[in-house]
Amino acid sequence: MYRIKQIAIDTDLRGFSHWLKEQGIRHRITEEDGAQVLWLENPELTEPVLGALERFIREPEVRRVVEASAASPVFRGGRWQPAPSHAPLALGIIVFAVVMVWLTGMGRGELSRWLMFVDPMAYHWESLQGRLDALAATLSRGELWRLITPDFLHFSWTHIIFNSVMLWFLGSQVEWFDGRSRLVLIFIVTSLLSNSLQYLVSGPLFGGLSGVVYGILGYCWLSQRKRPRFQFPPALVTIAVVWMVIGFTPLTEMVGLGRMANEAHLGGFVAGLLLATILPVPKKRAPPGAGLK
């Protein structure tokens, strides 16, 4: 072990020590002559560890983040790894979507017509006016569920698997840190905006949770700037936006991926950003221990 730093005895380093263990950094903290001494097994880690220690001591927000992670049941090895009991709503949405994939025959069965924004067989929707008339008639008949149910239409296993993974990764964090009611609100608002925009532009032949996923991503990214608590790579937002832009070009059809529901992606993302802007950050749970990376 290499002697790295001497710290005042009244500084509580338990949270910092736990964080080091989660990063796989072998170390010891001892007491000598009325002070604490930090030891590292690998001296090459001295500079980053000292930088993290400096932030832990001087920045209350970072200290709160690290100490919260030490007591958090949803972080293992410094990574977000919740159990189903930590986010039952997010899991329930995924399970329901998978069941609907089976019941609708991957969007090819008769039930699919009842999940679409309007019944494509009952109305003329080729023009914008036709789509508006069809929507008005649908709502007048009380079929309000159609504003949400396109979320549960998926047309390939790749489609449902990708959406499920992203919804679990991001949606479970929203449910855990900001509360179940916040996730419900985000789901409803992003569904309404993303599905409505997609329908008005292209008609009812679309489906998937992608709009909701984009909405949750937009919410997490912008709300994270108010108070750090979510864990996701910053590049994820860049990749998602680039992919959305690519979807507005002929490239996806040229490579055989077909036409994407780009308006749903855009509508969901904008809805998520708006919600992050106008909604206060709930103080449900302390933020995760990802602030020192």
N, C-alpha and C positions, 0 to 999 in steps of 0.2 A: 504493500500500500504506500502511496505517495501523499505526503502532507501538502494540502492545497490551500487551506484558508482557515484563519482563526476568526471566530464570530462571538459576539457578546453572549454571555450566558443566559440573558433574559429574552433572547430571540427564539421563538418556538419553531423548530426546524422539522417537526414531525411530518407536516404536510409535504414539505420539500423533499424529505427523505423518501416518502411514499412515491412521489412523482418520479424521482430518480430510479427507484426500483421498477416502476412501470416502463421506463425507457430501457430497462436492461442494463443500467449503469451500476456496476458493483462499487460499493462505497462503505464507509463507516463514519460515524460521528461520535467522537469521544470528548471527554471533559479533561482539561488540564489547566491547573493554576487559575481556576475561576473563569474559564472561557471554554467555548466549544471549538473543536477542531474537525474540519472536514477532510477525509482521506479518500483518495480515488485509487482504484486498482490500475486504471489505464491513464497515464499522464497526458496522453494525446487529447483527452477530453477536457483538459483543464480550462481552456478558454471558453468553450460553449457552456460548461457547467457554471463557471464563475459569472458569466453574463446572465444566465438564468437565475442564479442566486441573487445577483444584484437587483434584478427586477422583482424577485420574490420579496426582498427586504424593503425596497423603496416604494413599490407600487401596490397600494391596498387592493386594487381590483384584481391584479394578478395573484396576490396572496389568497384572496377569497376564492378565486377560480381553482387554484391548486388544492387548497384545503377542502373544497367541496368535492373535488374528484376523489380525494382520499376516502371519503365516506359514501361515495356514489355506488349503488349496486349495478349500474348500467355501463360501467367502464371496466374493461379488463385489458391489462397490458397497454393502458393509455388509449384504447380504441373503444368506440361506441359499439356495444354488443348487448342490446336489450333482450330480455326474455319476452315471450308473448304476453305475460301478465303486466309488463310495463307499458304496453301500447295495444290494448285489446281492440280499440276502435280501428286503428290502422290495419291490424291483422284481420278484423272482421270485413273491412272493405275489400281487402285482397281475396279473402276466401269467397265472398259473395261474387266477385268478378270472375273467379275461376269456375265457380258453379255455373254461372251464366254462360261461360264459354262452352261448357258441356251441354247445357239445356238448349242453347241456340244453334248447336252444331257449328261452332266457329263462325257465327253470324250468317249462316245459310238457312237456318230453320225458320218456320213460320213465326215463332216467338220473337224473332228479331224485329219484325214489323212493329211490335208493341213497345219495343225499347227505343226505336228511332225517334228523332225530334218530331216528325210527323209521319203518318203512314204513307210511304211512297207510292202505294198502289191506289190510294183513295183520292189523291189530289194531283193537279198539274202544278209542278214546281220548277219548271224549266226557266222561268223568268223571275226577276226579283219581285214583281207584283204578285205573281203566282205563289211565290214562297210566303209572302206576307199574308195573302188571303188564306193559304193553307194553315198557317200558324194561328191566325185569328179563329178559324173554324175549329181547329184542334183545341185551343184553349177554351172556347165557348162550350165545348162538349165536356169540359172538366178534366181533360187528360193532362193535368199539370205535371205528372210524373215524367213525361217525355222531355221536360227541360233538363232533367238530371240523368235519366237512364241511358243515354248514349254513352256515358262513361263506362258502362258495363258490357259494351259490345266490343269484342276483339276478334280479329280475323286471321290470326296465326298464333302459334305457340311462342314464337319470338316476340310478338307484339305484347302478349300478356305477361311473359316472363320479365321482359325489360321493365315494363311499367310497374310490375309488382315489386321488383327489387328496389327500384328508385322510390316508390311510395313507402316501402317499409323503412328504408334507410333515412329518408327525410321526414316522412310523416310521423314516424315513431318518436323522433326528436321533438317535433312540434307538440305532440300529445304529452310527452313527458315533461318538457320544460315550460310550455305555455298553457297546457291544459287541454282537456278533451273538447271543451266548448269552443276553444279557439280553432282546433282542427276542424270541427264541424262547420264553423263559420267560413273558414278558408275553402273547404270542400264545396260548400253550397255556392259561394260567390264566384269562385273560379269556374265551377261547372256551368253556371248560368251564363257567364260572359263568354267563355270559350266555346260552348256549344252553340250559343246564339250567333256569335260571329261566324263560326264555321257554316252554320245552316244558311245564313243570309247570303253568304258568298257562293256556296257550292251546292246547297240542297241537303237532304237528309241522309245521304248515303255515306255516313262516316261513323266512327265510334272509337272508344278507347279512353283510358285514364291519362293520356299524355297531357291534356290541357290542365288537369289537376296537378300532375307532377310538375309541370312548368310553373304553375301558380305557387306551389309550395316552395319550389326552388327560389323563385323571385322573392317570396316572403322571407325565407331564411336568410338569403343574401343581404337584403336591405335592412331587415330587422336586426341582423347580427351587428350592424354598425352602431345601433343604439346601445345594445348590451351584448357582449360576446357570450354565447352559450351553446351554439350549434357547432357540430364538428363535421366538416366536409372540406375536401380540397378546393382551394380557390379556383383552380383550373376548371372545375366542373361547370361553373357558370359560363366561362368562356366557351367551352366545348358545346354546351347546350345552345348558346346564342348563335354560334357559328353553324351548328347543325340546323337551327331554325332558319337562318338566312339561306343556307344551301337548299332547304326545302322549297323556297320560293323560286328556285331556278329549275330548268329541265333536267338537271343532273341526276336526280334520283330516278326519274323515269328512264333516262338513258342507260343507267346501270342495272335496270330491272327491279328496282325497289318500289316502283309505282308512285302514285301521287300521294304526298303526305298531307295530313290535316293541319296545314301550316297556320291557318287562321285560328284554329283551336289552340295551338301552341302559343301564338302571339297573344290571343285574348287571355289565356290563363296566366301567362307571364306578367302582362300588364295588370291584371287583377291582383296578383300576388304583391306586386310592387305598391299598388295603391293601398292595399290593406296594411302593409308594413309601414306605410307613410302615416296613415290616419289612426291606426290603433296603438294604444299604449302597450308597452312591454309588460306582460303579466309578471308578477313576482311570485310565481308558484314554487319554483325550485331554484336552487343556486346553479350557476352555470357550470359546464363541464371543465375538466382539467386539460384543456388543449391550448391554453393561452401562452405557454412558454415555447412552443415549437416555432 
